[in-house]
Amino acid sequence: MEKTVEGFANQLCKIIDKITPLRQKVNDKKELFQKIFQIFEHDAKMRSRGMFWQAVTEEKCHTEHKDTLNQKLEQIMYKQSYTIRNTVTEQIKDSVLVPSLLFLELLLYLIEQLRDYPEQNDIDFFRNFILVVEHSDTSGIFNIGIDYLDFFLKITRDNTAKLRQVIQAIDSEFEKKDYKRTGNYSLAHVIRNYCNALIPPDVRDVEAADNDDDDDDAAAADDDAAADNWVVDDSTSPMTVSRTLNILRQSSKFQPTGIYIKRGHAESDPRDAAAAAGAAGDSRPQCRYGSECYQKNPEHLKKFAHPPKGGAVSHNTKSRIKRRATYLRRTKRRHRRTKRHTRCRRH
């Protein structure tokens, strides 16, 4: 086997090409997990401190879009959540990236490989393995975890029963080692904790790790408090009563450009880019929902012009929104009415 950056990258690309968010065969997943562990193992033995793993993920796959391996891994390891709404500010987020079942299965696989590693006395290997996963997190590779488990299970689109099974299996591995797992469910936290569980207590480097986990637990507690204000938005239509009223309340206020936050990395909303691109001399018809359009379909963005987000809502738009809200309220009341009882005629 060719143990070079290019060699591992080519092998990983071929495996990922067989996996999509909707098509994940057991054998393909196992092959993916094996290859990732082999790269981690090679990095740890070479004492590369995660730099070898990072170099592999920065390689580009020979596809039409030439995505990097990190981008392709993110596409299958994370999923978009349900639309969520803030009960305090009424802010609505179309979705956020959350770990998938495949990601949690990877964590469990790595734990099992470390548990059964033939050289259990190789303390330096486990210490170096910790450096690999920590660098992966700080360099933006597999850096999204689960801070608030209940909230995650509420907003994820994955099968929650299967997710619970894998999470319980991860916790069970720590219980077998009589070691308390701390921090969140992420690559760095889970694998660092488990490697420490394999290192004898008298030589374990726990002081720095415990401090890191304490800081992350405190941050997670703050996230928990903030997450309490977010709920799943049950509406499937972009113009429900709650949303139309929210639009009217916010129409006269400044609206910041939509930003998706990913563990310290901000990315622009693609709708803003489409609006900016067509701002000058655009002959396309205006989208009926204007700056409040929720769609990200490239065909829709190409066909219709959209004003920049944050612009004022026109009088006609406000009137249409009011009419839509009134219609929805009346329809809702109409469905709640009890059926009339009719007399039975004698024949």
C-alpha positions in Angstrom: 0.0 0.0 0.0 1.3 3.5 -0.9 1.4 5.5 2.3 1.8 8.9 0.8 -0.5 11.9 0.9 -1.4 11.4 -2.8 -1.9 7.7 -2.3 -4.2 7.9 0.6 -6.1 10.8 -1.0 -6.7 8.8 -4.2 -7.9 5.8 -2.2 -10.2 7.9 -0.1 -11.7 9.7 -3.1 -12.6 6.4 -4.8 -14.4 5.3 -1.6 -16.3 8.5 -1.1 -17.5 8.4 -4.7 -19.5 5.3 -3.8 -21.2 7.1 -0.8 -23.8 9.8 -0.9 -26.1 11.1 1.9 -28.9 8.9 0.4 -26.8 5.8 -0.7 -24.6 4.3 2.1 -24.0 0.6 1.9 -22.6 -1.2 4.9 -19.4 -2.4 3.1 -18.8 1.0 1.6 -19.1 2.6 5.1 -16.7 0.1 6.6 -14.2 0.7 3.9 -14.4 4.4 4.5 -13.9 4.1 8.2 -11.0 1.7 7.7 -9.2 4.1 5.4 -9.7 7.1 7.8 -8.3 5.0 10.7 -5.3 4.0 8.5 -4.5 7.7 7.8 -4.9 8.6 11.5 -2.7 5.6 12.5 0.0 6.5 9.9 -0.1 10.2 11.1 0.3 9.1 14.8 3.2 6.7 14.0 5.0 9.3 12.0 4.5 11.9 14.8 3.0 14.3 12.3 0.7 15.9 14.9 -2.3 15.9 12.4 -0.4 17.6 9.6 -0.4 14.5 7.4 -4.2 14.0 7.8 -4.7 17.7 7.0 -2.5 17.4 3.9 -4.6 14.4 2.7 -7.9 16.3 3.1 -6.6 19.3 1.2 -6.0 17.1 -1.9 -8.6 17.5 -4.7 -10.6 14.6 -6.0 -10.7 14.2 -9.8 -14.3 15.1 -10.2 -16.2 17.7 -12.3 -16.1 20.3 -9.5 -12.7 19.2 -8.2 -13.8 19.5 -4.5 -11.2 18.9 -1.9 -11.5 15.8 0.2 -12.5 17.9 3.2 -15.4 19.3 1.3 -16.5 15.9 0.1 -16.2 14.4 3.6 -18.3 17.2 5.0 -21.0 16.5 2.4 -21.5 13.0 3.7 -20.6 13.4 7.4 -23.0 16.4 8.1 -26.6 17.1 7.2 -28.9 20.1 7.1 -31.3 20.2 10.1 -34.9 21.1 10.1 -35.8 24.8 9.9 -35.6 26.3 13.4 -37.2 29.4 14.9 -36.1 31.5 17.9 -39.0 31.9 20.3 -37.6 35.2 21.7 -36.5 37.1 18.6 -38.7 35.2 16.1 -35.6 34.8 13.9 -35.8 31.9 11.5 -32.9 29.8 10.2 -33.6 27.6 7.2 -31.2 25.0 8.7 -27.9 24.4 10.3 -25.2 21.7 9.7 -25.4 18.9 12.2 -23.5 15.6 12.5 -25.1 12.7 10.6 -25.5 9.1 11.7 -22.5 8.3 9.5 -20.3 10.6 11.5 -21.3 9.1 14.9 -20.7 5.6 13.4 -17.2 6.8 12.5 -16.6 7.8 16.1 -17.7 4.4 17.3 -15.6 2.6 14.8 -12.5 4.6 15.8 -13.1 3.7 19.5 -13.4 0.0 18.6 -10.1 0.1 16.6 -8.3 1.8 19.5 -9.8 -0.6 22.0 -8.6 -3.6 20.0 -5.3 -2.0 19.0 -2.6 -4.8 19.2 0.0 -2.5 20.8 -1.9 -1.4 23.9 1.4 -0.6 25.7 2.4 2.0 23.1 1.6 5.1 25.1 3.2 7.4 22.6 0.9 6.1 19.9 -2.2 7.1 21.9 -0.8 10.5 22.8 0.0 11.1 19.1 -3.4 9.9 18.1 -4.8 12.6 20.4 -2.8 15.2 18.6 -4.2 14.1 15.3 -7.8 14.5 16.2 -7.1 17.8 18.1 -5.4 19.3 15.0 -8.3 18.0 12.9 -10.7 20.1 15.0 -8.6 23.2 15.1 -7.9 23.1 11.3 -11.6 22.9 10.5 -11.7 19.2 9.6 -14.6 17.2 11.2 -15.0 20.2 13.6 -18.7 20.1 14.1 -20.0 18.2 17.1 -23.0 17.8 19.3 -23.0 20.2 22.2 -26.7 19.9 23.2 -27.9 16.4 22.7 -31.6 16.9 23.3 -31.7 19.8 21.0 -29.7 17.9 18.3 -32.1 15.0 18.4 -35.0 17.4 18.0 -33.7 19.2 14.9 -31.9 16.4 13.1 -33.5 14.8 10.0 -31.8 11.5 10.7 -33.4 8.5 12.3 -33.3 9.4 16.0 -33.7 5.8 17.1 -30.5 4.8 15.3 -28.7 7.9 16.5 -29.6 7.0 20.1 -28.3 3.5 19.6 -24.9 4.7 18.4 -24.6 7.3 21.1 -25.4 4.8 23.8 -22.8 2.4 22.3 -20.2 5.2 22.5 -21.1 5.9 26.1 -21.0 2.2 26.9 -17.4 1.9 25.7 -16.4 4.5 28.3 -18.4 2.7 31.0 -16.5 -0.5 30.2 -13.2 1.4 30.9 -14.7 3.0 34.0 -13.8 6.4 32.5 -16.0 9.4 32.6 -16.5 10.9 29.1 -16.4 14.8 29.2 -17.0 17.4 26.6 -19.3 17.1 23.6 -19.8 14.4 21.0 -17.1 15.5 18.5 -14.1 13.9 17.0 -11.6 15.7 19.2 -13.5 15.3 22.5 -14.6 11.7 22.1 -11.4 10.2 20.8 -9.2 12.3 23.1 -11.2 11.1 26.0 -11.0 7.5 24.9 -7.3 7.6 24.3 -6.8 8.9 27.8 -8.9 6.0 29.1 -6.4 3.6 27.4 -3.4 5.3 29.0 -2.5 4.2 32.5 -3.5 6.8 35.1 0.0 7.3 36.4 1.3 8.5 33.1 -1.9 10.0 31.7 -1.7 13.7 30.5 -5.0 14.6 31.9 -4.4 18.1 33.4 -4.3 20.0 30.1 -7.1 17.8 28.6 -9.3 18.3 31.6 -8.9 22.0 31.4 -9.8 22.0 27.7 -12.8 19.9 28.4 -13.9 22.2 31.3 -13.7 25.2 29.1 -15.6 23.5 26.3 -18.2 22.2 28.9 -18.7 25.8 30.0 -19.1 27.0 26.4 -21.5 24.1 25.8 -23.6 25.2 28.9 -23.9 28.7 27.4 -25.0 27.0 24.1 -27.5 25.0 26.0 -29.0 28.1 27.5 -29.2 29.8 24.0 -30.5 26.6 22.4 -33.5 26.7 24.8 -34.8 29.6 22.8 -34.8 27.7 19.5 -37.5 25.3 18.4 -38.3 23.4 15.2 -40.4 25.5 12.9 -43.2 23.2 11.9 -44.4 25.3 9.0 -43.7 23.9 5.6 -44.9 27.1 3.8 -42.7 30.2 3.7 -45.8 32.4 4.3 -47.5 31.0 7.4 -49.2 33.4 9.9 -46.3 33.5 12.3 -43.8 34.2 9.6 -45.8 36.8 7.8 -46.4 38.7 11.1 -42.7 38.5 11.8 -41.9 39.9 8.4 -44.2 42.9 9.0 -42.7 43.5 12.4 -39.1 43.4 10.9 -39.8 45.2 7.6 -39.0 48.7 9.0 -35.9 47.5 10.8 -32.4 46.9 9.4 -31.9 43.2 8.5 -28.3 42.0 8.6 -27.0 39.9 5.7 -27.7 36.2 6.3 -24.6 34.4 7.7 -24.2 30.7 8.4 -21.9 30.1 11.4 -19.9 26.9 11.5 -17.7 26.6 14.6 -16.1 30.0 14.1 -16.3 30.1 10.3 -18.8 32.4 8.6 -20.2 31.8 5.1 -22.3 34.1 3.1 -25.9 33.2 2.3 -26.0 32.2 -1.4 -29.2 34.2 -1.9 -27.3 37.4 -1.1 -24.7 36.6 -3.7 -27.4 35.9 -6.3 -29.1 39.2 -5.4 -25.8 41.2 -5.7 -24.9 39.6 -9.0 -28.1 40.6 -10.6 -28.5 44.1 -9.0 -27.2 46.1 -12.0 -29.2 46.0 -15.2 -31.1 42.9 -14.4 -33.9 42.2 -16.9 -35.2 39.1 -15.1 -38.7 39.2 -13.6 -38.8 39.9 -9.9 -39.5 37.0 -7.5 -42.9 37.4 -5.9 -41.4 37.0 -2.4 -38.7 39.6 -3.0 -36.0 39.7 -0.3 -38.0 37.2 1.9 -37.6 34.4 -0.7 -36.6 31.2 1.1 -35.5 29.2 -2.0 -31.9 28.2 -2.7 -32.7 26.3 -5.9 -30.1 27.5 -8.5 -32.7 27.3 -11.3 -35.1 29.6 -9.3 -32.3 32.1 -8.5 -31.2 32.1 -12.2 -34.8 32.7 -13.4 -35.9 35.4 -11.0 -34.3 38.6 -9.7 -34.1 39.1 -5.9 -33.5 42.4 -4.1 -30.7 42.4 -1.5 -31.7 41.1 1.9 -32.3 43.8 4.4 -34.1 46.1 1.9 -37.4 47.7 2.8 -40.5 45.8 2.0 -42.8 47.6 -0.4 -46.3 48.6 0.3 -47.7 46.1 -2.2 -45.7 43.3 -0.6 -46.9 44.3 2.9 -50.5 44.3 1.6 -50.0 40.9 0.0 -48.5 39.5 3.2 -51.4 40.9 5.3 -53.9 39.3 2.9 -52.1 36.0 3.1 -52.0 36.1 6.9 -55.7 36.9 7.0 -56.5 34.0 4.6 -54.5 31.6 6.7 -56.2 32.6 9.9 -59.6 32.3 8.4 -58.8 28.9 6.9 -57.5 27.7 10.2 -60.7 28.8 12.0 -62.8 27.2 9.3 -61.1 23.8 9.9 -61.7 24.1 13.6 -65.5 24.5 13.3 -67.5 21.5 14.2 -69.6 19.8 11.6 -73.2 20.7 11.5 -75.7 18.0 12.5 -78.4 17.4 9.9 -81.8 16.0 10.5 -82.6 12.5 9.3 -85.7 12.6 7.2 -88.3 10.0 7.5 -89.0 8.1 4.3 
